[in-house]
């Protein structure tokens, strides 16, 4: 068929059943992205004869004889593979001015939709953008872009503290930013994976003969082809932090959705067809589907020691646990908790439940592998941890580090979900066996049924306080569910039980925590890493306790929060490396309380009740037990600098911050820093972009490298001129000497320096969230009237970018609190698409007023702290407290769906009209 794409008329074949998105990508137009393949997310939006359409659900044949415009051609005719254009469409320019993106994966589709809006449609962006999803931004800067509001700053002076634009911005808005699979590779084979239909089984036999007979099928890989070694999909600096309980392909099935076999074929269609022709004989085993069942004495074992392969020489023995189905447990206490409760004037005890939540990053897990000209295994992956993935592949396939390279393009979101090795091991197996390039891109359904979720948790919290609100005792009993595998089970449990009570001064604390294996989809790392679940419980309980004592919730917190000089204690008196780099919690509480008080009175509509609530959160800015970053910077002949770092950019903004930090040290502009990132060939090592470390560890290494180079350039200029090095000044053009002469930067071309940061000591960051809501008692509907968030981020390196991180974190928290839920029917995940999983759309998210504490952290680079994951943590609790204030109903389980609120409000109203109970938890 003939069609015109971006001004180029072309004659192309359209495969039977092919959609427009895959046709365009086959032609080299990679701007349209695959986010759902169901018309739900809008990442693939293009214009067909000037009208926006979702290319993933538009049959390719419908483009015959028509004009197709992709993001690459929005500003004018172009050819595939062309570089970033100088001229941009007005809407692309608006997105640049507002910085209306973070990871940028949704941006091409968002820009294409926005560019087609008339003035009438722009008046209701919630409706106009209902077909386009963004997981990162919270839609605030996207609204700004469409409304023509600029958020960037430019000009001379120190770039740190200014809202300089992201260096990748022009490539993102023009569709030229290369994500994991945005490249053409000759001879590429395609992988599809057969998944188990059973929750617990043993594979007796796999017959792949019929599949192998299909045209185009190259190989079918089973557990017989895979290494007989255990590893963890979870990645940490110390591999021992995660239990080795997983195989590349395992004959033991532990959840419905687990890998059974992989087909490698010349096309996706051939691989897909072959899956249905693989015959598998299963021996069905009894399954356990919830933590309580799993922890019974007679429960079937999810990981039976008899099923484990022989340990490798020198491997650590599995830890001893109080039950074989426990992946992790934590027990600890300080003081005498029962004595503390005996001293209490009031006690609140309640159980709070948090559900499974999907990360929802729009770029699914994907990896492309090949053998390069030097014979090395090269994996291009959508990962937050390229170096840790490389080391895991080396261990699995007995390869030296020099023989494996892992790198990223730009990564389309992560939120912890890509702190896992979920595709790279299987792609590597295929590449090493076939010696040909292989790609595997997960479908959205696979993301739901076969990757990881947030850990569901049940938290029983008991708090006691004196009449003046002083806490006397805290007790937590936490039951988490790690699912079929223990990736991150220990870390999430320990972290979730730590800062949530370390933020409060109390002489008596006790925690008992359990993370159980079940035959369900695995849980893993998720934004907040266990804290969102426990903070929901503790901050709800603090609010309830304040009510019982007749105290203001802000006053209750102020009386009990830690202050500089106080020991940060959860359940142990052991020393640790967490320090008060700075302290801004008092400011955060003041800012939010003042902003809440200043809001104009809300006039509720008939049938609606208005209330307000708040919650706080503390987070350690770096994971414990090591987090290493190395950086290298080199001066080029043209006076620009090449900064090489190991950390990945996936919407966390580190690419911009690293350029700002380096530019500040070198007296130059951020646009003169060229970043080479997320490549194991770039630097010696980098633990990865997780645990809010991109700025405070990776950025610190970059800043130190730039400082070292600046010092070296001044020293060299002083040596050549005989001047005092301290009197030489480095700027964007060269080194100015005390004599008034100048040595141009070109004279020092090739000079380089390195920097390193080891992630210790660790500082703390604080967040306070408040909401004002309206609740309709007759339906359980919740409207968020106002959202306020104060953050102690230390010195804010890029205010627009940091504000965007907070707005996005709050938006993700609202989704998790109100409607997101990975639902299971028995062992089977039934939410398999964005259509059945309510990811927040533009209309769902209010604009959050962001307030910054004025602090300067002595540990972070130039006073900065982390602020990527922490804004998510207090959201559910603040919403719960606002709903309680409005209705009298205390939500105890997320999500706060209308049906739950309706039933809860009805029960609360009935209780207020009933006689008082014989026993009250408030004691004299």
N, C-alpha and C positions, 0 to 999 in steps of 0.2 A: 504494500500500500504506500501511497505518497502522503506526506504531511510536512508541515513547516515547523521547525523547532528553533526558537530564538532567532528567527530570521533566515534560517538555513533550510532550504527545501531538500527533502531527503526521500529516497525510496527504500523502504525497510520491510523485512518480513515480520509478521506478527504471529507468534506461536499460538496454537489453540489454547484458549483460556487465559492468555497472558493479560495482565493488567498494565495500565499505562505507566505506572511507576517502574516496573521492571524493564519495560521497553526503553524508557528514557535512560535508565542506568546502564542498560546494555549499549546504548549509544554514547556513553561517556558523560551524561549529565547526572552528576552525583549529588546535586543540591537537594533534591527531594529525598527525604529519609523514610526508613521503615520503622514505624513505632508501634503499629498495631495490626496492619493488614485487614482492618475491619471497618475503616472509616470513622474511627472513634477519636483519634488524637490530632489529626490534621497536619502531622509533620511532613506529609508528602504533597501538600497543596500546590497545585500549578494552575495556570490560567488556560482555559480552552476557549478560544475565540474571545478572550478577554474576561471570561467568567471563572471565578475560582472553583475548582473541583478537587475532591480527594482522589489522587491518582491511584491509590491502592484498590479502590472499588470501581474505578472507571475502566471498562474493557478497552484494551489497546485499539481495537478496530474502530472504536468510536472517534478516534483522532484522525481517521482517514480523510484527507482533503481539508483539514482544518489547521488553525494556527495554535501551536502550543508554546506557551512561555513559561520557563522555569525561573527560579530565583536568579540563575546566572544571567538570563537575558532580560531581566526586568528593566534594567537601565538602557537597554538597546541591544541590537544584534551582536552575537558573539559566536565563538566556536568552542567545542568541547576542549577542556584542558587549558583554556586561556587563564592568565593570571588575574589578580585582583584588579578590577578596572579603576581608573582614576575618577570617572564620572559615575555617580550613583543616582538611583531613583530618589525622589524626595522622601519616600517612606523609609528607604534604607538609611538616608541621612538622618531622619528623625530617630530611628532606633539607635544610631551611633551617638547622637547628641544626648539621648536619655539613658544610654547604656541599658537598653531594654532586653537584656539577655544575661544568662550566666553560663551554663554549659553550652548553650547555643544550638542544641540539637533540634529544638522545636522552632528556632528562629526563622529559617527559610519559609516554612509553612505559615508561620505567624505573620511575617512580612507580606507574603503573597495574599493572604486574606485581608490584612489591613489596607493594602494598597488598592483593593477593589471596593472599599467602603465609601459610600457617599456621605454627605453631611447628616442625613437622617439616620443612617445606620450607626454613625459614630456617637450619636446621642445616647445610645443604649449599648455600651460595649459588652455588657454581660450577655446580651442576646446575640450580638454580632460575632462574638468570639466563642460561642458555645461549641463550635466544631473544632476548636484548637486548644490543646492542653499544654500547660507548662508545669513541670514539677519543681522547678528551681526558684523562680522569681517571686511567686505570690502575686504576680500580674501587676504589681504597682508600677514598675518602670515600663512595662508594656503599655499600660494606660497612659503614662507620661509621654511615651513616644507618639502614640496616636493623637494625643492632645497637643503635641508640639511643645512639650516642656523639656528643656535641656537640663541635664544633671552633671555635666562634665565641666572641669576647670582646666584652663591652660594659661601658661605664662611663665615668666622667669622666676627663679627662686628655688628653694628646696621642694622637690616634688612630694616628699613625705608629708602627709596630712592634707593633700589635695586630691580632688576627685578626677585624677587623670584618666583618660579613656583606656580601655583594655587594648593592648597591642594587637590582639587577634581580631578586634572588632570589625575592621573592613573585610577581612576574609569571612567572618561569620555572617554578616548581613548580605554579602554578595554570593553566598553559597560555595565559596572556594575553600573554606576550612575543611581539612581532610580528617574525617573520623575513621574508625577502624577499618571499614570495608570500602572506603571511598577511593579505590584505585583498581585499575585493571591489571590482572596478572595472567600472562599467557599460560595455557595448559592447566588451568585451575580445576581441581576436583572438588566436588561438593559432598558434604557429610550430612546425613540425617540419622537420628538416634531412635531405636526401638525402646519403648519404656514399659516397665512392668505394670500389669493391671492389678496386681495383688499387693497387699500390705506386708505380708510375711510369707516367704516361700524359699525353696531351694530349687535351682535349675538342675533338672536331671539331664536334659539334652537339648541342644539347639541344632536344627537342621536348616542350613542356609542354601541348600543346593538349588532350589527353585528361584531364590532371589539372585543368586550368582548367574543364573542362566539368562536373566533379563539383559537386553542390549543396553550398553552403557554402564553397567555395574562393574566396578573394578575390584572391590573387596568387601567382605563382611567381617568385621572384627568382633570377637567375643572374648570372654574371660580367658579362654585358652591362649589368646594372643597377647594378653596384657601382663605386665610384671606382677609377680606374686609378692607384692609389698604393700604395706599399709602406710597411709599418710593422712593428713587432714586437709580438707579444702580451705579451712581458715588459715590465714597467713598472719604471722607475728614475727617480730624481730628474733625472738627465741622460739624456734619450732616446738619446743617442749611445752609452750603455753597452750597448745591445742592437742587434743587427744588424737593419736594416729589410729583411726578406726575405719578408714575408707580405702577402697581399691579403685583403680581406674575402671575396671569392669569386674563385677563381683558375682559369683554364682549364688550368693546369699542375698535375697531380696528383703529389704527392711522397710520400704514404703512404696505405695502405689505411685509410680512416676519415676522410679529409679531406672538408671540405664541398664539395658540388657545386652544390646548389640549396636554396632555402628555400621551403617552402609556408606561406602564411598563410591561415588559414581561421577560420570562425565557431566551430569546435569542434576539440578535439584529434583526435577520431575522423575528422572530415573531412580534416584535415591529414595524418593518418597514412595514410588510404586513398589520398590523392593521390600520396604518394611512389612507390607501386608503379606509377603511371601516367605517370611521367616517363621518356621514352626518351632515353638518352644514348649517343652514338657516340664511343667512345674509340679513340685511336691508342696502343697499348701501347708502352711504352718499356722499355729494359733498366733493372734496378734494382740497387742495391747495398745489402746487408742487414747488413753488419758493418763496423767501422772498418778492419780490415786490407784488406778488398776495396776499400773506398772510397778508401784512400790509395795504391793501386797507380797507376803512371803512366798506364795505359790505362783507368782506371775511368770509367764513365759519370758525368757531372756531375749531382749532385742539383739544383744551382742553376746552370743554364747561363746565362751572360750574355746570350745571344740571347733568352732567355725573359723577361728583365726589362723592365718598362715604362720609358719614358723617365724619367730622374730629374727631380724637381721643381727649379725654379731655386733655387740656393743649397744643395742637398742635398749632404751629404758623400759623397765617392767611397768605394766599398767598399775596405776595407783590403787591402793586399797580403799574401798568405799563401804559404807554401811549397808548398801544393797547393790547387787550387780546391775540393776537398771538405773543406777545413779551415774550420770555423766560427771557431776561435780556437786560438791556440798561445801558449805562454809558455816562455821560455828565460832562464835566469839562473844566475849562479854567484858565489860569494865564495871567496877563497883558491884553493888548488890541491888539487882532490879526489883526483887520482891520487897525489899526494905524501902526502895524508892516509891513504889506504888502504895505502900502502907502510909507514907508521909503525904500522899497526894490529897488535895481537897476535891479534885475532880479527875475522873478517868474517862477517856473515850477509847472504845475498842470497836474495830470494824474490819471487814474483809473487803478488799478492792481488787477487781479483776480487770486485766488488760488483755486485749485480743491480739491475734496475729494481724500484722500489717505488711503489705508488700511495699518494696522500695519504690516501684513505679518509675524508675529511670527510663526515659523514652528510648534510649539506645539499649537494646537487649544485649545479653552477654554474647560475645562473638570473638572468634580468633581465626587468624589466617597464618598458616605455617608453610615453610619451604626450606630447602637446603640451598644455601648461597654458594657463590663461586668458590669460596674457600672451604666448602664442605661443612659449614656450621649449620646447626639447627637455628632457624630464625622464626620467632613467633611474634606476630603483630596482634595485639590484644586490647580489648576494652577492659582495662584493669586499673585499680588504684595502687597496685603493688608489683611493678615489673621486676624488681630485683628479687623479692621474695619468691615470686613465681619462677624466675630463672633458677634459683637455688633449689626449689622443690623439684623442678624438672631434672636438674642435674642428679639429685639424689634418686629419683625414680628410675631414671634410665642410665645411671652410672656413667655420667658424662662430666668432664671437667668444665669449670665455669667458662673457660675460653672457647669452648665449643658450642655454647648456647648464648643467643642474644634474644632478649625480650624487649619490645618497644611498643609505644602507644602512638596513635594519632591523637587527635583531640578526643576526649572521652565524653560520651553523652550522658552524664549523670552517674552517680554511684550511691551516695548515702549509706555507705558501708556494705552494700550488696556486692561490690566489686573488690572487696577485701577478701575475696575467695578465689580459689582456682577451680573453676567449674567447666571450662571449655579447653583450656590450654593443654591439659594432660592428655586428653583424648585426641586432639588435633596432632599433638607431637607424636603420639603412638602411630597414627596413620602416616605421617610424613616420614618417620624413621623406617617404617616398613615398606612404603611404596616409593620413597625418594622422589615424590612429586608434590607440587603445591596443593594444599588442602584447606578449605574454608568450612567453618561451621558457624552459622548465625542462628541463635535460638529464636523460635517464634514467641509471640506474646503469651500463648498458652503454656509453652514450656517454662516461661518465667514464673508463671503462677504455680504450676504443678510440680516443678522439679528443681527450683533453685532454693532460695532461703527466704525466711520471713523474720519479722521481729519476734522475739521470744514471748509467747503468751505467759502471763504470770498471774498468780493469785497471791496477794500480799495481805496477811493479817497484821494489823498494826495496833499497838496499845500504847497510849500516851497518858502520863499522869502529870498533874501540875498543882502547885499551890494556888491559893486564892488570888494572889497577885499575878498569876500567869507563869511563874518560874517553873520550868520543867523539872520534874523529880525522877522520871523514869521513861525510857523508850524501849519497846520490845517489838522486833520484827520477826515474822515467820513467813518465809518466801518459798513458794513452790513454782518453779519455772519448768517449761517443757521444751527441751532441745530438739525433739523429734527423733528421726532415725539416726542422726550422727551428731557428734559432740563438737563440731566446729564452733568455736567461741563460747562453748558452754561455761567453762570456768571463768573466763574473763568477764562475760556479761553478768554472771551471778555475783562475783566479787565486786565489780564496779558498781552494779546496781545497789549493793548493800553498803556502799562506802560513803560517798559524798552526801547522800540523802540524809544521813544522820550526823555526819561529821560537821555539817554546817551549823548544828545546834549544840550549845553548851548544855550538858546534862551529865551529872556525876554517875548515872547508872544507865547502862545501855546493854542490850543483848540482841544478837541476831542469830537465827537458825535459817539457813538457806539450802534449798535442794533444787537441782536441775536434773530432770528425769528424761531418760530415753523413752520414746514411744515409737510405734510403727506409723508415723505420720511424716509429712513433709518437713525437712530439717529447718530449724531456726538458725540464725547467724548474727553477724554484726549488723546493727541498724542504728541510725542516727540517735545519739544519746547513750547507746551501749548499755541498756538496762536501767538507766536512770529515769527515763520517762515513765516507766511502769511503777517504780517504787516512789517516785516523787508524787505521782497521782495519789498514791495511798497516804503518804505522810502529810502532804500539804492539805489534803481533804480532812485528815484527822486533826491537824493543827487548827483548821478553820472551825471544825465542830467543837473542839475543846475551847476555843476562844468564845464561841457562842454560849457554851454552858457556863463560862465564867463571867459573861457579860463584858468581854473585852473587845476592843477594836482589833481586826485582824492584823493591821500594820503594827500596832503597839505590841501585840502578842509576839510577832516575829522580832521586833527590835529588842524586846526583853531577853530573847533567848539565842539570837544568832551569835556566832563566833565573832571576835574582834581581834585585830592585830595583837599578838602576844599570847592569845589563847592557843593551847594545843589543839590541833585538828585530829580528833579522835573518833573513830567509828566503833570498833570492837576490840582494839588492841592498843597497848601502850608502846609497842615496838616503834623505834625511830623509822622515819621515811624521808624521802627527799622532796616532799611537797612543802613549799614555803610561801609566805606572804610577799610575792613580788610587788604587789600593790593591793589596795583594798578599796573597793567602791560599792560594797553592798549597801552601806548607809545612804549613799547618794541615790542608788537605784530605788530604794524604798521611798526616799523623799520625792524623787522625780515623779514616780508613778502616783503616789498619793496626791501630790499637788495637781497633777494633770487630771486625775479622776475627780477631784474636788472642783476643778475649774470647768468641767463639762457643763453645758447648759442643761437644765432639768429636762428629763424625758417625759413626754406626754403620751402614755400608753394608749393604744387603741382599745376599744371595748373588747373584753375577753383576753387581753394580753397583760401579763404581769412583768414588771421591770425589776431587775436586780443587778448587783455588781459583785465581783469576786476577784481575788488576787492570789498569786502563789509565787514562791521564789525557788531558785535553783542555784547550786554551786557545782562546778566541774573542775577537776584537775586538768590542766591544759595539755598534758602529754601522757601517753600510756606509761605504766611502770615497766621496769626491767628492760630498759634500753630502747632507744629510737635514734638512729644515726642518719645524718645527712652530710653529704660532701658536695662541694661546688667548685667549679673552675671557671675563671674569667680571663679572657685574652683580648688585648688591644689589637684592632685590625688596622691596616694601612690607611683606610679612609677615615680614621678617627672614631669609628664605632667600636662597640665591644660585643664579643660573643660570650654569653653566660651559659654554662653547661650545668644543669642540675638534674637530679634523678627523679624528683617528685613529679607527679602527674597533675595536669589541669583538667578537672571534670566539673567545672562550675564553681569551684571553691575560690577562684580569684587569685590563686597563687602566682600565675604568670604575670599579672599586673603588679602585684605586691613585690615580687622578686625584682622586677625591673625598676620599681620605685626605690627600693632599698639600695640596689647597686648604683643607680644614678645619683642618689643622694651622697653616697660615699665618694663618687668619682667626679662630682661637680658637673654633671652632664644632664641631659634630658632623658626621660624614660624611653622615648622613641629611638634613641641611639643605642639601646641595649637589645641585642638579638638573642632570643632565648632558644636553647636546644635542651629539650626536657624529656623525661620519661623514657630513657633509652639506656639499657645496661652498658652500652658502649660509651656513654657520655662521661660518666664519672666512675669512681671506684665502687661506691655503694650508696644506696639510699633506702631506708627501711620502707618508705612509702607514704602515700597521702591518706592517712587515716588518723583517728584520734585527735583531730584538730591541730595537726602538726605542720601544715603547709607553710604557715608564717613563722611560728615560734621555733621550729627546728630547721626546716628547709630554708626559710627566709633568713634565719640567723647565719646559716652556713654561707648563703649568697652574700650577705652583708659583710661577713668577715673576709670572704674572698676579695670583694671589692675594696674594702679597707686596706687589705694587704697589697693589692695592686696599686692603689693610690699612694701608699707609703713608698713602694718600690719606684714609682715614677718620679716622685718628688726627690727621692734619694739619688736616682740616676741623674736628674737635672742638676742637683746640687754638686754631684761629682764632676759633671762636665763643666760647670761654671765656677766652681769653687765657692759657691754660696752656702749659707746655712740651710739645711733641709727644712727646718721649722719656718723659715722665711719664704719658702717657695710655695706658690699657690696653684693648685690644679683646678682647671675649669674645662668647659666643653671644647675649647680650641687647643689647649696646650698647657704648659707649665709657665706661669709668670714668675720671673726672677726679681729679687729685691732691686736690681739695677734698672728695672723697667723693661728689660728685654724679655722675649718670650721664645720658648722652644716649642715648636709645633708637635702635636701628638704623633704625627707621622714619623718623627725621629725615634719614637719608642715602639714602633710597630713590632708585634710578635711577643712583647712582654706579657707574662701571664702570672697568675697567682691562684692559690687554692684556699678554701675555707672549709671548716668542719664544725659540726655541732652534734653533741651526743645525747641531747634530750634530758639532761639533768643539771641543776635542780629543776623542779617543775613548779609552776605557779598555779594560781586558782583564778577562775573567772566567775562572774555572778550575773544572773538574769532575774528580772522581776516582770511578770506579766499580769495585766489586769484586763478584764472585760466588763462591759455593760451590755446586758442582753435583755431581750423581751421574749417571753415564753407564753405560748397560747395553750392554756390548760385543756381546752376542748380537743386539741389535736396532738399536743406534744411538740409542736413546731418550735424551733429556736431561731431567733434572729439576733445576729451580733450587731449591736448598735455602735459600739466603740471598742477599739482594740488598742491597748497601750503597752509598750514594752520598753523597759530600761535595761541597758547592758553595760557592764563593766568590761570593756574591751581594751583597757589600757590606752595607749596612744593609738588613735585610729589612723591607720596608714592611708586608707582611701575611703572617705566617708560615704560616698554613693554606693560603692561596692559593699561595704560592711553593712550599710542599711539594707541593701538588697538581700544579703545573707540572712539578716534577721527577719525581714518580711517573708522570705521564702520558708524559713524555719517555722514561723508562726503559722503560715498557710498550711504547711504539711502537718503541723500539730492539730490544726482545726479539722483537717480531713480525718486524722486518726482518732480524734475525740468524738466527732459527730457521725461519721458514716462509713469510713473505710473499714473493711474486714475481709480477711481471707477466710471463707467459710468452708467447712468440711462436712460432708455427708458420710459418716463413718470414717474410713480412712481416705476418702477421695476428696480432693479439692474441687469445689463446684464453681468458685469464682475464677473463670478462665479468660476473661477479657476485661477491658476497661468498661465495656458496656454493663457488665454485671458487678463491677468494682468501682465504686464512686470516687474517682480521683477528683479533687477540687477543680472546678472550672472557674473562669473569671467571675461569673455571677455569684459564686459561693464564697468569695474571699473579700473581706472588708480591707480597707487600707489601714495598716497599723501605724500609729504614731510612735516613732522610734526616738528614744532619749538616751544619750550617752553620758556615763559618768566621766568625770575629769580626773583620770589617774594616769600614772606613768610607771609601767612595770619595770623593775630593775633586772628582770631575767630575760624578757623577750627582746627582740631587735628594736632598738630605738624606742623602747617603752611599750611595745605592742603585746597584746594577748591574743589568744585564739577566740574565734567567734563564728564557727561554722555549724557545729552540731548543737551547741548549748541552747539556742533560742527555742528549739523544739520542746525542751524538757518540761517547763512549767505550764504548758498550754492547757493540757487536759485538766489539770487540777484547778487552774484559774477558771476555766469554763464550768467545771462541776460546782465550784464555790459560788459562781454567779447564778447558776440555775437553782442552787439551794436557796440563795438569798431571794430570788424572785418567787419561788413556789413553795418553799418549805420542804421540798423533796430532795433528799441527799442521793445523788447518783453514785452507785457503787461499782458499776461495770461500764467500760467503754465497748462500743461506741454508744453515745447518748442518743439513740435513735428515737424518733417520735413515739413509737409504740411503747418503749420503755419509759419515756418521760410521762406519757399519758397515764400509764398504769401507776407510776410512782407518785404523780401529783394527786391522782384520785385517792390513793392510799394515804398520802400525807394529809389531805383534807379530811378524810374520814377519821384519822387519828386525832386531829385537833379538836374534833367535835365529840370524841369519846372520853370517858372518865380517865383521869390521870392514872398511870401505871403504879402498881404497888411498889416497884423498886426503881430507883433512879440511880444512874451511874455517878451523879454528882454527890460527893460525900463531904460532910463537915469534918 
